[in-house]
Amino acid sequence: QVQLVESGGGLVQAGGSLRLSCAASGSIFSINAMGWYRQAPGKERELVAVISNDTSTYYAHSVKGRFTISRDNAKNTLYLQMNSLKPEDTAMYYCASWGGMDSWGKGTLVTVSS
């Protein structure tokens, strides 16, 4: 099983930047891909970005060009660099891993003020 712990959320003004981190531990060898979801109050969960073991990436249309997903395999850490933040990016952001048994973190809150 993989354990995931997110960090880096906070309050930022529109136009600002934040970098989220997700530290992975446990059965790291079973991971095929990692990514970020987000869920805003009253809205459905949205897949934001994914990075596979072959370093291929996926981005939701709403964040493409503003967010960058990356992994540091030596540190077992996933990142999400978020630039040009908008109030509509406000949400709880969750780290996820796929492969073997899918895993989720508990989330980190991002609030973007206008």
Backbone hydrogen bonds in HBPLUS format (Angstrom, degrees):
<---DONOR---> <-ACCEPTOR-->    atom                        ^
c    i                          cat <-CA-CA->   ^        H-A-AA   ^      H-
h    n   atom  resd res      DA  || num        DHA   H-A  angle D-A-AA Bond
n    s   type  num  typ     dist DA aas  dist angle  dist       angle   num
A0027-SER N   A0001-GLN O   2.94 MM  26  5.27 169.7  1.95 127.2 130.5     1
A0003-GLN N   A0025-SER O   2.83 MM  22  5.19 166.7  1.84 143.8 148.4     2
A0025-SER N   A0003-GLN O   2.93 MM  22  5.19 145.4  2.05 146.3 153.7     3
A0005-VAL N   A0023-ALA O   3.03 MM  18  5.23 149.3  2.12 138.3 148.0     4
A0023-ALA N   A0005-VAL O   2.91 MM  18  5.23 157.4  1.96 149.0 144.4     5
A0007-SER N   A0021-SER O   2.88 MM  14  5.24 140.2  2.03 148.6 149.7     6
A0021-SER N   A0007-SER O   2.87 MM  14  5.24 165.8  1.89 145.7 148.3     7
A0010-GLY N   A0109-LEU O   2.93 MM  99  6.18 112.3  2.40 137.5 155.7     8
A0111-THR N   A0010-GLY O   2.90 MM 101  6.07 171.6  1.91 155.3 154.3     9
A0012-VAL N   A0111-THR O   2.89 MM  99  6.32 157.2  1.94 164.3 171.9    10
A0113-SER N   A0012-VAL O   2.87 MM 101  6.26 153.5  1.94 148.3 156.4    11
A0016-GLY N   A0013-GLN O   2.94 MM   3  5.58 154.8  2.01 143.2 145.9    12
A0014-ALA N   A0113-SER O   2.73 MM  99  5.67 135.3  1.93 168.5 167.0    13
A0015-GLY N   A0085-LEU O   2.71 MM  70  4.89 161.5  1.74 140.6 147.3    14
A0085-LEU N   A0016-GLY O   3.07 MM  69  5.52 175.5  2.08 154.8 154.7    15
A0018-LEU N   A0082-MET O   2.95 MM  64  5.26 150.6  2.04 144.1 153.5    16
A0082-MET N   A0018-LEU O   2.78 MM  64  5.26 169.1  1.79 176.8 178.8    17
A0020-LEU N   A0080-LEU O   2.93 MM  60  5.00 163.7  1.95 141.2 140.4    18
A0080-LEU N   A0020-LEU O   2.93 MM  60  5.00 144.9  2.05 137.6 139.3    19
A0022-CYS N   A0078-LEU O   2.74 MM  56  4.90 133.5  1.96 150.1 154.0    20
A0078-LEU N   A0022-CYS O   2.85 MM  56  4.90 161.1  1.89 140.1 145.2    21
A0024-ALA N   A0076-ASN O   2.86 MM  52  5.45 170.6  1.87 177.8 176.2    22
A0028-ILE N   A0026-GLY O   2.84 MM   2  5.63 138.8  2.01 105.7  93.2    23
A0030-SER N   A0027-SER O   3.07 MM   3  5.80 159.4  2.11 119.5 125.2    24
A0031-ILE N   A0028-ILE O   3.06 MM   3  5.63 169.1  2.07 121.6 125.1    25
A0032-ASN N   A0098-TRP O   2.68 MM  66  5.74 175.1  1.69 159.5 160.6    26
A0053-ASN N   A0032-ASN O   2.99 MM  21  5.63 137.3  2.18 167.7 155.5    27
A0033-ALA N   A0098-TRP O   3.29 MM  65  5.36 152.1  2.38 141.7 142.8    28
A0098-TRP N   A0033-ALA O   2.92 MM  65  5.36 161.8  1.95 155.8 155.8    29
A0034-MET N   A0051-ILE O   2.96 MM  17  5.54 163.9  1.98 156.2 159.2    30
A0051-ILE N   A0034-MET O   2.78 MM  17  5.54 162.1  1.81 169.3 175.2    31
A0035-GLY N   A0096-ALA O   2.91 MM  61  5.31 155.5  1.97 148.6 150.5    32
A0096-ALA N   A0035-GLY O   2.91 MM  61  5.31 152.2  1.99 147.9 147.6    33
A0036-TRP N   A0049-ALA O   2.83 MM  13  5.39 154.1  1.90 152.0 158.2    34
A0048-VAL N   A0036-TRP O   2.82 MM  12  5.49 155.7  1.88 148.0 154.9    35
A0049-ALA N   A0036-TRP O   3.35 MM  13  5.39 156.9  2.41 136.3 141.0    36
A0037-TYR N   A0094-TYR O   2.81 MM  57  5.08 161.1  1.85 149.9 156.5    37
A0094-TYR N   A0037-TYR O   2.82 MM  57  5.08 158.8  1.86 134.7 142.1    38
A0038-ARG N   A0046-GLU O   2.87 MM   8  5.33 145.7  1.99 146.1 157.3    39
A0046-GLU N   A0038-ARG O   2.78 MM   8  5.33 164.8  1.81 160.8 166.2    40
A0039-GLN N   A0092-MET O   2.92 MM  53  5.37 147.7  2.02 144.0 154.6    41
A0092-MET N   A0039-GLN O   3.05 MM  53  5.37 173.1  2.06 135.7 134.2    42
A0043-LYS N   A0040-ALA O   2.99 MM   3  5.33 159.3  2.03 138.0 136.0    43
A0060-ALA N   A0048-VAL O   2.86 MM  12  5.09 154.5  1.92 149.8 146.5    44
A0050-VAL N   A0058-TYR O   2.96 MM   8  5.06 148.5  2.06 136.5 141.4    45
A0058-TYR N   A0050-VAL O   2.93 MM   8  5.06 144.7  2.06 143.0 146.4    46
A0052-SER N   A0056-SER O   2.92 MM   4  5.41 162.2  1.95 156.8 162.8    47
A0055-THR N   A0052-SER O   2.86 MM   3  5.06 151.6  1.94 116.4 118.9    48
A0063-VAL N   A0060-ALA O   3.06 MM   3  5.63 158.0  2.11 116.2 122.4    49
A0064-LYS N   A0060-ALA O   3.10 MM   4  6.13 129.4  2.37 152.1 166.5    50
A0066-ARG N   A0063-VAL O   2.91 MM   3  5.45 160.4  1.95 138.3 142.3    51
A0067-PHE N   A0063-VAL O   3.06 MM   4  5.65 154.0  2.13 161.1 160.9    52
A0083-ASN N   A0066-ARG O   3.02 MM  17  5.16 157.1  2.07 135.2 142.0    53
A0068-THR N   A0081-GLN O   2.82 MM  13  5.04 148.1  1.92 141.5 151.3    54
A0081-GLN N   A0068-THR O   2.83 MM  13  5.04 160.2  1.87 158.3 154.9    55
A0070-SER N   A0079-TYR O   3.22 MM   9  5.22 158.2  2.27 130.0 132.4    56
A0079-TYR N   A0070-SER O   2.81 MM   9  5.22 164.7  1.83 157.8 156.0    57
A0072-ASP N   A0077-THR O   2.84 MM   5  5.32 164.5  1.87 163.5 167.9    58
A0075-LYS N   A0072-ASP O   3.07 MM   3  5.44 134.4  2.29 105.4 117.2    59
A0076-ASN N   A0072-ASP O   2.88 MM   4  5.91 109.4  2.39 138.9 157.9    60
A0077-THR N   A0072-ASP O   3.17 MM   5  5.32 166.6  2.19 140.5 142.9    61
A0089-ASP N   A0086-LYS O   2.83 MM   3  5.38 164.3  1.86 121.4 126.3    62
A0090-THR N   A0087-PRO O   3.07 MM   3  5.64 165.3  2.10 116.8 121.0    63
A0091-ALA N   A0110-VAL O   2.98 MM  19  5.53 145.1  2.10 145.1 156.0    64
A0110-VAL N   A0091-ALA O   2.92 MM  19  5.53 171.5  1.93 161.2 164.1    65
A0093-TYR N   A0108-THR O   2.89 MM  15  5.31 177.1  1.89 145.4 146.2    66
A0108-THR N   A0093-TYR O   2.87 MM  15  5.31 144.1  2.00 139.6 150.9    67
A0105-GLY N   A0095-CYS O   2.96 MM  10  5.31 147.3  2.07 154.1 153.4    68
A0097-SER N   A0103-SER O   3.04 MM   6  5.26 154.6  2.10 138.7 142.2    69
A0103-SER N   A0097-SER O   3.05 MM   6  5.26 157.5  2.10 139.0 145.3    70
